[in-house]
């Protein structure tokens, strides 16, 4: 299992910015990438740009996708169906 966590260094310990759902004494391999202030500002700017794009939220009013997770599950169920040629 692998996932990304943001954290900060309090001078002595690396502290996750959000709680981690891990069992006590779980062994971890940690890769540290230092983020400069200018990189952090750039990330915020890029994230804001996505929501301002014209296609963002374009499916928000679709009746067939009220529950997007259910819609995706339904579509994925069909992936395992075997294709049949029309006769």
N, C-alpha and C positions, 0 to 999 in steps of 0.2 A: 504494500500500500504506500502511496506517495501523495503528499499534498503540500501546498505552500502556506506558510504562516508568516504574518508580519509581526515583528517584535521590536523591542528597544533594549538598549543596554543601560542598566541603571548605575554603572560604575563598577559593579561586581558580578552581576548576574544578567543573563539574557532572559527577558520577561516577555512572553507572548502578549500581544495587544488584545486578544480574545481568549476565552477559556478553551482548553484543548480536551477533546473527548478521548482520552487515552487511559488505559489501565495504569495503576501505580507501578513503578519500577519497569515500565516498558523501555526497552533499549531503543535508541534512536541514532541515526547518522545525520549529522547536521552540516550543511554547507552554508557558510556565511557570506553574504554579498552586501557590502556597505553601500548605502544609498545616500548620495550627497543631497543637500537642500535643493540645488538647482534641478537634479533629477526628479526629486519629489514634486516640485512645482510643475515640471514638464508632464509628469504622469497625470496630475490633476487637470491640466489643460487638455490633454488628449482624451481623458475620460469624458470631459464635458463636451467635447466636439462630437462624440458619437451620438449623444442624445439630441443634438441639434440637426443631425442629418435628416433629410426629407423622408427617408424610408423608415426611420425609427418609429415603432409603434403602429405601422401601417395596417396591421392585422387586429388592432385592438377592438374594433367594432364587428368582427366577423362572428356571426351567430354559431357557426359550426366549430368554433374554437374558443368557446367561453372558458372551458377548462383545458388549457394548452397541454398540460401533462397527460390528461386522459386522451386527448387527440393524438399525441405522439405515441402513447402506448398502443392505441388502436391501429395506427399506421404501421408500427413495428411488428405487430402480430401478423400482418399480411406479408412481411418480408420472407417468412419461412414457407409460405405457400408456394407450391410448385406451379410454374407457368404452364398453361395448357394452350395448345394451338387451336385456333378456331377450325371447326370442320364443316 
